[in-house]
Amino acid sequence: MFRGAFVAIVTPFQDGAVDEPALRDLIDFQIENGTHGIVPCGTTGESATLTHEEHERVIEITVDQVKGRVPVLAGTGSNNTAEAVRLTRHAKECGADGALMIAPYYNKPTQEGLYRHFKTVAETVDLPIILYNIPGRSAVNMEPETIARLARIKNIVGVKEATGSMKQITDIIRLCGEDFVVLSGEDYITFPLMCVGGKGVISVVSNVAPRDMADLCNHVLEGRLREAHELYYKLLPLCHAMFVETNPAPVKTALKLMGRIASDHARLPLVPTSDAGTAKVRQALEEYGLL
């Protein structure tokens, strides 16, 4: 179920509120262009600044609009274990196919604390869970040995790995085995990660180039490595452009320039892309043929 290109979809805002029509349109745009799954309320969806009510509503909208056409992997992570349980339970109740759970941020738990956090959620809510390891935002790295311990829990089925370290990636695959799904959490490393046994990506770039990112994953999964290699290097400048400033500001700028959303508003403390950043995003889109 959790293979290929899953889009870490943005949460569009209009007049300070979630822009529901725009979100529904973005979901359809993704599915019509081959995206393998939708991830609402990830960090790209600005989950940290959504209210609890908005968080739940965005997941409900996504499940409703997807209508079973592709899997929905709902972001339900928190640095409060009880809140993570509540969010994950809500995702299951409204029909999400799985939960993406970021490592607890700011608290900086030990490896044992990380293990107990995810184990508690997994044993409380019977829903497939993809761990999300992003030490650049969570301040702690989930070590491969900790991920391997968690992989023995039946409904912890994979990890979104965003360290950018091939050593960490290969250690996880070696320790957890072929059935454990390893997804890239960095667009720029999708191809090499899949070449060593990863199964796909949870992608920011898919917001703007869903067909090509899905095709990249399809090529690797179906053994067409030459085609995948060429597409990877085509996508690479776009991957870098979407991170010229803090995500998701650049990708929201890109979507606005493409006419996909009316506003590139990001909630404070995030701000829209600067003039210099916007110029870089525009150039990348033009060179890619998206403008």
C-alpha positions as CSV (number, residue, x, y, z in Angstrom):
1,M,0.0,0.0,0.0
2,F,2.7,2.5,0.9
3,R,4.9,2.4,-2.2
4,G,5.7,5.0,-4.8
5,A,5.3,8.8,-4.7
6,F,3.2,10.1,-1.8
7,V,2.6,13.8,-1.9
8,A,3.2,15.8,1.4
9,I,0.4,18.1,0.4
10,V,0.3,21.7,1.4
11,T,-2.5,23.2,3.4
12,P,-3.8,26.2,1.4
13,F,-5.1,29.2,3.4
14,Q,-7.4,32.0,2.4
15,D,-8.2,34.9,4.8
16,G,-6.5,33.1,7.6
17,A,-8.6,29.9,7.3
18,V,-8.1,26.6,5.6
19,D,-9.1,27.0,1.9
20,E,-11.2,23.9,1.5
21,P,-12.1,24.2,-2.2
22,A,-8.4,24.7,-3.0
23,L,-7.4,21.7,-1.0
24,R,-9.9,19.6,-2.8
25,D,-8.7,20.8,-6.1
26,L,-5.1,20.0,-5.2
27,I,-6.0,16.5,-4.2
28,D,-7.8,15.9,-7.5
29,F,-4.8,17.4,-9.4
30,Q,-2.5,14.9,-7.6
31,I,-4.6,11.8,-8.2
32,E,-5.2,12.7,-11.9
33,N,-1.5,13.0,-12.4
34,G,-0.5,9.6,-11.0
35,T,0.4,10.3,-7.4
36,H,0.3,7.1,-5.4
37,G,-1.0,8.5,-2.1
38,I,-1.9,11.7,-0.2
39,V,-0.3,12.8,3.1
40,P,-2.3,15.6,4.8
41,C,-1.1,17.3,7.9
42,G,2.6,16.6,7.6
43,T,5.2,19.2,8.2
44,T,4.7,20.5,4.6
45,G,1.0,20.8,5.5
46,E,2.0,23.1,8.4
47,S,0.6,20.7,11.0
48,A,2.5,22.6,13.8
49,T,0.3,25.7,13.3
50,L,-3.0,24.1,12.6
51,T,-5.5,24.1,15.5
52,H,-6.7,20.7,16.7
53,E,-10.0,21.3,14.9
54,E,-8.3,22.3,11.7
55,H,-6.0,19.3,11.8
56,E,-8.8,16.9,12.1
57,R,-10.9,18.8,9.4
58,V,-8.0,18.7,6.9
59,I,-7.7,14.9,7.3
60,E,-11.5,14.5,7.0
61,I,-11.6,16.6,3.8
62,T,-8.7,14.6,2.4
63,V,-10.4,11.2,3.1
64,D,-13.7,12.5,1.7
65,Q,-12.1,13.9,-1.5
66,V,-9.8,10.9,-2.2
67,K,-12.8,8.5,-2.0
68,G,-10.6,5.5,-1.8
69,R,-8.8,6.2,-5.1
70,V,-5.3,6.2,-3.4
71,P,-4.2,5.6,0.2
72,V,-4.4,8.5,2.7
73,L,-1.5,8.6,5.1
74,A,-2.5,11.1,7.7
75,G,0.0,13.1,9.7
76,T,-0.7,12.4,13.4
77,G,2.6,13.0,15.2
78,S,3.1,15.0,18.3
79,N,5.6,15.6,21.0
80,N,2.9,14.7,23.5
81,T,2.2,10.9,23.4
82,A,-1.4,11.2,24.5
83,E,-2.1,13.8,21.8
84,A,-0.5,11.5,19.2
85,V,-2.8,8.7,20.3
86,R,-5.8,11.0,20.0
87,L,-4.9,12.3,16.5
88,T,-4.1,8.7,15.3
89,R,-7.4,7.5,16.7
90,H,-9.3,10.3,14.9
91,A,-7.4,9.4,11.6
92,K,-8.6,5.8,11.9
93,E,-12.1,6.8,12.7
94,C,-12.4,9.0,9.7
95,G,-11.1,6.4,7.3
96,A,-7.4,7.1,6.8
97,D,-5.3,4.2,5.6
98,G,-2.4,4.9,7.8
99,A,-0.6,7.4,10.0
100,L,2.6,9.2,9.5
101,M,4.1,10.0,12.9
102,I,7.0,12.4,13.3
103,A,9.6,11.8,16.1
104,P,8.7,13.9,19.1
105,Y,10.2,17.3,18.6
106,Y,11.7,19.6,21.2
107,N,11.5,17.1,24.1
108,K,14.6,15.4,22.7
109,P,13.8,11.9,24.2
110,T,16.3,9.1,24.5
111,Q,16.1,6.1,22.2
112,E,14.1,4.3,24.8
113,G,11.7,7.3,25.1
114,L,11.2,7.2,21.3
115,Y,10.6,3.5,21.4
116,R,8.0,3.7,24.2
117,H,6.3,6.7,22.5
118,F,5.6,4.9,19.2
119,K,4.9,1.6,20.9
120,T,2.2,3.2,23.0
121,V,0.5,4.7,20.0
122,A,0.8,1.5,17.9
123,E,-0.6,-0.7,20.7
124,T,-3.5,1.8,21.4
125,V,-4.7,2.4,17.8
126,D,-4.8,-0.5,15.3
127,L,-3.7,1.5,12.2
128,P,-0.6,1.1,10.0
129,I,2.0,3.5,11.1
130,I,4.9,5.0,9.2
131,L,7.6,6.5,11.4
132,Y,9.0,9.9,10.4
133,N,12.7,10.4,11.2
134,I,13.7,14.0,10.6
135,P,16.4,15.0,13.2
136,G,16.8,18.5,11.6
137,R,13.3,19.4,12.9
138,S,12.9,17.0,15.8
139,A,16.4,17.5,17.4
140,V,16.9,13.7,17.8
141,N,17.8,11.0,15.4
142,M,16.0,7.7,15.6
143,E,18.8,5.2,15.4
144,P,18.5,2.2,13.0
145,E,18.5,-0.1,16.0
146,T,15.5,1.7,17.5
147,I,13.7,1.6,14.2
148,A,14.4,-2.1,14.0
149,R,12.9,-2.7,17.5
150,L,9.8,-0.8,16.4
151,A,9.6,-2.7,13.2
152,R,8.8,-5.8,15.3
153,I,5.5,-4.2,16.3
154,K,2.9,-5.5,13.8
155,N,1.3,-2.2,12.7
156,I,4.5,-0.2,12.5
157,V,5.2,-0.9,8.8
158,G,7.7,1.6,7.7
159,V,9.7,4.8,8.1
160,K,10.0,8.1,6.2
161,E,13.7,8.7,6.5
162,A,14.9,12.3,6.2
163,T,18.4,12.3,7.5
164,G,19.9,12.2,4.0
165,S,22.4,9.6,5.2
166,M,22.9,6.6,2.9
167,K,24.6,4.8,5.8
168,Q,21.5,5.3,8.0
169,I,19.2,4.3,5.1
170,T,21.1,1.1,4.3
171,D,21.4,0.2,8.0
172,I,17.6,0.5,8.4
173,I,17.0,-1.7,5.3
174,R,19.5,-4.3,6.5
175,L,18.2,-4.5,10.0
176,C,14.5,-4.3,9.2
177,G,14.2,-6.5,6.2
178,E,12.5,-6.3,2.8
179,D,8.9,-6.1,4.2
180,F,9.6,-2.9,6.1
181,V,8.8,0.1,3.9
182,V,11.6,2.7,3.8
183,L,10.5,6.0,2.1
184,S,12.6,9.0,1.3
185,G,11.9,12.1,3.3
186,E,14.1,14.2,1.0
187,D,13.2,14.5,-2.7
188,Y,16.8,14.8,-3.8
189,I,17.7,11.4,-2.5
190,T,14.7,9.4,-3.8
191,F,16.5,7.6,-6.6
192,P,19.6,6.5,-4.7
193,L,17.4,5.4,-1.8
194,M,15.2,3.3,-4.0
195,C,18.2,1.8,-5.7
196,V,19.3,0.3,-2.4
197,G,15.9,-1.1,-1.5
198,G,13.7,1.8,-0.5
199,K,10.1,1.8,-1.8
200,G,9.4,5.5,-2.7
201,V,9.1,9.0,-1.3
202,I,6.9,11.3,0.7
203,S,7.5,14.2,-1.6
204,V,7.3,18.0,-1.5
205,V,8.1,18.3,-5.2
206,S,5.1,16.2,-6.0
207,N,3.0,19.2,-5.2
208,V,4.1,20.8,-8.4
209,A,5.4,17.9,-10.6
210,P,3.3,14.9,-9.5
211,R,3.5,13.0,-12.8
212,D,7.2,13.0,-13.0
213,M,7.8,12.0,-9.4
214,A,5.3,9.2,-9.7
215,D,6.9,8.0,-12.9
216,L,10.4,8.1,-11.3
217,C,9.1,5.8,-8.6
218,N,7.3,3.6,-11.1
219,H,10.5,3.2,-13.2
220,V,12.6,2.1,-10.3
221,L,9.9,-0.3,-8.9
222,E,9.5,-1.8,-12.3
223,G,13.2,-2.1,-13.0
224,R,13.6,0.6,-15.6
225,L,16.7,2.2,-14.0
226,R,18.0,4.1,-17.1
227,E,14.6,5.9,-17.4
228,A,14.6,6.6,-13.7
229,H,18.1,7.9,-13.8
230,E,17.3,10.4,-16.5
231,L,14.1,11.6,-14.8
232,Y,15.9,11.9,-11.5
233,Y,18.4,14.4,-13.0
234,K,15.6,16.3,-14.7
235,L,13.8,16.7,-11.3
236,L,16.9,17.5,-9.3
237,P,17.0,21.3,-9.8
238,L,13.3,21.5,-9.0
239,C,14.0,19.5,-5.8
240,H,16.6,22.0,-4.7
241,A,14.5,25.0,-5.7
242,M,11.6,23.9,-3.4
243,F,14.0,24.3,-0.4
244,V,15.7,27.6,-1.2
245,E,13.9,28.8,2.0
246,T,12.1,27.0,4.8
247,N,9.5,24.5,3.6
248,P,6.7,24.9,2.7
249,A,7.1,28.6,1.7
250,P,8.8,27.9,-1.7
251,V,6.4,25.2,-2.8
252,K,3.4,27.4,-1.8
253,T,5.0,30.2,-3.9
254,A,5.4,27.7,-6.8
255,L,1.8,26.6,-6.6
256,K,0.6,30.2,-6.6
257,L,2.8,31.0,-9.6
258,M,1.3,28.0,-11.4
259,G,-2.2,29.2,-10.6
260,R,-3.0,26.2,-8.4
261,I,-3.7,28.2,-5.2
262,A,-4.8,31.8,-4.8
263,S,-2.6,32.6,-1.8
264,D,0.9,31.5,-0.7
265,H,0.2,32.5,2.9
266,A,2.2,30.5,5.5
267,R,1.3,30.8,9.1
268,L,3.7,32.6,11.4
269,P,6.4,32.0,12.4
270,L,6.8,30.9,8.8
271,V,6.6,33.7,6.2
272,P,6.1,33.7,2.4
273,T,9.2,33.3,0.3
274,S,11.4,36.4,-0.1
275,D,11.7,38.3,-3.4
276,A,15.1,36.6,-4.0
277,G,13.7,33.2,-3.1
278,T,10.6,33.8,-5.3
279,A,12.9,34.6,-8.3
280,K,14.8,31.3,-7.8
281,V,11.5,29.4,-7.6
282,R,10.2,31.1,-10.7
283,Q,13.3,30.4,-12.7
284,A,13.2,26.7,-11.7
285,L,9.6,26.4,-12.8
286,E,10.3,28.2,-16.1
287,E,13.3,26.0,-16.8
288,Y,11.2,22.9,-16.0
289,G,8.4,24.0,-18.2
290,L,5.8,24.5,-15.5
291,L,5.3,28.2,-16.3
